[in-house]
Amino acid sequence: MGSLSKTDSFLEAVKDRRSLYALAAESPVPDSRIEEIVKHAVTWAPSTYNVQSARAVVVFKENHHKLWDIVKKHMADVPLEGGMRGYMDGRIAAWRSSYGTVLWFEDQTALDGLAEKNPMIGGMLTEWSDHSSGMHQFIVWTALESEGLGANLQHMNFHPGITAEIKSTWDLPEAWKLKAQLVFGKPQEEAKEKTFEPIEKRVLVKA
Ligand SMILES: Cc1cc2nc3c(=O)[nH]c(=O)nc-3n(C[C@H](O)[C@H](O)[C@H](O)COP(=O)(O)O)c2cc1C
């Protein structure tokens, strides 16, 4: 049996990362391995001028439940039409009954410090910090799935009440801007079939 090259193993892992939504509150790996993966991503993912503004909070067990209870509480104030209420309640219940969540933040204090030193790039820093946060999220999402977990990426930070209560619950600095929530657990289903736009339209090569 031939072994994959380092590049091919990486590309396989990239392909194997999918959005999985039916997740049990179990993990095939110890929590310490999940922590190690998040720390690895936060150490090695690139950031603008090496500003290292990414922050992550990993919640398990009652902290994970607390997170999704906060989301449920605040979502009750959001007007939802027709079947959307039941749909949203179902989604929140599924996130809550998963194994854990990585909360992704960007530290505005670090970004402001960089903008002060480099006024020329100040106007770009929010966008670049989002790019860098996405890279961190992708690394962890891909690595967790390589470990046999499933994950899906959420953005409940659109709601200021959710963001505020998350920060007060875990005593997080005001300057940490919540960007995304990566929910993970033991997969209970295969990923849905994915369709693709023609690659020729999406990648142009000018040799
Ligand atoms: C920047 C970004 C934001 C996303 N936001 C959400 C989200 O808020 N909720 C969700 O269920 N999926 C979200 N997704 C997942 C996408 O819907 C999913 O990646 C896409 O449909 C392709 O499916 P795959 O992840 O299985 O390859 C997001 C993905 C990206 C890259």
The ligand as an SDF file (V2000), in Angstrom:
LIG
                    3D

 31 33  0  0  0  0  0  0  0  0999 V2000
  -17.3700   32.0870    5.7060 C   0  0  0  0  0  0  0  0  0  0  0  0
  -18.3910   30.9850    5.8540 C   0  0  0  0  0  0  0  0  0  0  0  0
  -19.5370   31.2130    6.5730 C   0  0  0  0  0  0  0  0  0  0  0  0
  -20.4490   30.1660    6.8020 C   0  0  0  0  0  0  0  0  0  0  0  0
  -21.5160   30.3820    7.6330 N   0  0  0  0  0  0  0  0  0  0  0  0
  -22.3390   29.3560    7.9340 C   0  0  0  0  0  0  0  0  0  0  0  0
  -23.3790   29.5280    8.8860 C   0  0  0  0  0  0  0  0  0  0  0  0
  -23.5320   30.6020    9.4790 O   0  0  0  0  0  0  0  0  0  0  0  0
  -24.1830   28.4720    9.1540 N   0  0  0  0  0  0  0  0  0  0  0  0
  -24.0060   27.2630    8.5330 C   0  0  0  0  0  0  0  0  0  0  0  0
  -24.7510   26.3270    8.8170 O   0  0  0  0  0  0  0  0  0  0  0  0
  -23.0200   27.0660    7.6400 N   0  0  0  0  0  0  0  0  0  0  0  0
  -22.1790   28.0880    7.3240 C   0  0  0  0  0  0  0  0  0  0  0  0
  -21.1400   27.8900    6.4430 N   0  0  0  0  0  0  0  0  0  0  0  0
  -20.9710   26.5790    5.8010 C   0  0  0  0  0  0  0  0  0  0  0  0
  -21.2810   26.6040    4.3150 C   0  0  0  0  0  0  0  0  0  0  0  0
  -22.6630   26.6600    4.0960 O   0  0  0  0  0  0  0  0  0  0  0  0
  -20.6680   25.3380    3.7110 C   0  0  0  0  0  0  0  0  0  0  0  0
  -19.2770   25.3710    3.9180 O   0  0  0  0  0  0  0  0  0  0  0  0
  -20.9450   25.2130    2.2200 C   0  0  0  0  0  0  0  0  0  0  0  0
  -22.3160   25.0040    1.9740 O   0  0  0  0  0  0  0  0  0  0  0  0
  -20.1660   24.0750    1.5800 C   0  0  0  0  0  0  0  0  0  0  0  0
  -20.4190   22.8450    2.2470 O   0  0  0  0  0  0  0  0  0  0  0  0
  -19.2500   22.0240    2.9500 P   0  0  0  0  0  0  0  0  0  0  0  0
  -18.8020   22.8070    4.1480 O   0  0  0  0  0  0  0  0  0  0  0  0
  -19.8720   20.7040    3.3140 O   0  0  0  0  0  0  0  0  0  0  0  0
  -18.1280   21.8770    1.9630 O   0  0  0  0  0  0  0  0  0  0  0  0
  -20.2250   28.8960    6.2110 C   0  0  0  0  0  0  0  0  0  0  0  0
  -19.0630   28.7080    5.4620 C   0  0  0  0  0  0  0  0  0  0  0  0
  -18.1680   29.7100    5.2920 C   0  0  0  0  0  0  0  0  0  0  0  0
  -16.9050   29.4480    4.5150 C   0  0  0  0  0  0  0  0  0  0  0  0
  1  2  1  0
  2  3  1  0
  2 30  2  0
  3  4  2  0
  4  5  1  0
  4 28  1  0
  5  6  2  0
  6  7  1  0
  6 13  1  0
  7  8  2  0
  7  9  1  0
  9 10  1  0
 10 11  2  0
 10 12  1  0
 12 13  2  0
 13 14  1  0
 14 15  1  0
 14 28  1  0
 15 16  1  0
 16 17  1  0
 16 18  1  0
 18 19  1  0
 18 20  1  0
 20 21  1  0
 20 22  1  0
 22 23  1  0
 23 24  1  0
 24 25  2  0
 24 26  1  0
 24 27  1  0
 28 29  2  0
 29 30  1  0
 30 31  1  0
M  END
$$$$
